[in-house]
Amino acid sequence: MNVSSARKMSIRQLFAPALLAIAIVPLAFTAQANSHGDHEGQGPDRERMEERMEERMEERRQEVYERADISAEKQAELNEAHAEHREAMQALREEHHERVAEILTEEEQQALRNAMQEAHEEYRGKHGKRGHHDGNSDENADSE
């Protein structure tokens, strides 16, 4: 194995976690957005937003694949795995929402959504937008 091959392997190993993160990020955003209750009635605007977000994430994944020198065949396999995972997560979220609907009345579900929103706002008020625990907000970081 020559130095160039060893360097490529280490670069691939370096980018493997980034590839995984980029593949998972859209799922995390979708899961977080959908975990706060039923989003019916937000229809086309929400769908367009999710489509744009998925397109941007696909562009980022593609860029990372190229940086990591992933072959076109493996890129296609990774993209297929990502799509399958996303569909499975969506099905699981829907199943969870159905289960919650069996347990709680509509009023209880709304009360739970409101309580979750309040808790989220309180957390962001204490920890800032990105969960900073040291009291530094983004504005303070920019002024340094």
N, C-alpha and C positions, 0 to 999 in steps of 0.2 A: 504494500500500500504506500503510495507516495504522499508527500506533504499536502498536495492539492486535494487528494481524496480524503485525507484525515481532516483537513480544514472544512471540506464540504460536509462531512458527517457531523462535525461539531456544530456547524451552522444549522444543519437540519435538526439536530437535537435541540439547539437553542430555540428554533422556531416552532418546534412541535407543540409546546404549551400555548404559544400564541395562536397557532392554527385552531387548537381546541377551544381556546377562549373566544376567538372570532366566530367559530361555528356555534357556540352556545349562547353568546350575547343576545341575539334576537329572541331566543327562547326565553331567556331571563326577563327581557323587557316585556314580552308578550305575557308571560306568566304573571309578572308583577302587575301589569295593567289589568289583566283579567281576574286577578285574585281579590279584587275589592268589590266584587258584586256583579250583578247582571248588567250588561252593557247594551241591552236591546234598546232600540230607539236612537242610537248614535249612528247607525247605519252607514251610508255611503262615505261620509267624512272620515269616520274611523277606519273604514276599509281602505280608503285611499292613503291615509296616513300610514297604516300598517304595510301597505304595498310599497310605499316610498322607503320606509325604514328597511324593509327586506331587500329592496334593490340596492340601497347603500351598503348594507351588510354583505351582500353578494359581491359588490365591487371590492370591499375590503378583504373578503376571503380570497378573491381572485388575486389581489395584489400580494397577499401573504403567500399564497400557493406559488406564485412566480418567484418571489424572494427565496422561498425554501426549495426552489427547483423541483417542485412536485410535477410528475408527468401528467399529461392530459388524461390518461386512463385513470390514474389514481384521483385526480381532481374530480372526474365524473363520479367515481365511487364515493368519494367524500361528500360530494353534493347530494348524491342519492341517499346516503346515510343521514345527512342533515335533514333532508326533506322527510324521510321516514320518522326521524326522531321528533320533528316539529309536529307532524300529523298525530303521532302517538301522544304527545303532550297536550295537544288540542283536545283529543278524545278523552284524555284523563281529566282535563279541566271541566269538560262538559259533564262527564260522569259525576265529578265532585259537586258541580252546581246542582245537578239533579238530586243528589243525595241530600244536600243542604236544604233544597226545596221540600224534600220529604220530611225533614226534621223540624224546620222552622216555618212559621206562618209568614206571609208576605210582610206583615208589620214587623215581625221579629228580624227578618232578613234586612229590612230597611234600617232598623235600629242598630243592627250589627254593622252595616255599612257605614252609618253615621259615626258610630263609636270608633271604627277602624280609621276613618278619615280624621277624626279629632286626635286620636293617638298619633297618627302619622304627622299631623301638623305640629303637635307638641314636640315630637322627636326632632323634627326639622328645626323647630325654634330653638331647642337646646343644643343641637349638634350641627346646625348649618345644613346647607344644601347637600353636601356630599358626606355628611356624617363625621365631620371633623370634631374631635373630642377636646382639642386644646384651646378652643375659643377663637381660633383664627378663622375668619370667613374668607371667601375668595377675594373680597374687596381689600381686606387687610394684607393678604398675600400679594396683591397687585401693587400696593402702595410702597412696598419695600424697595 
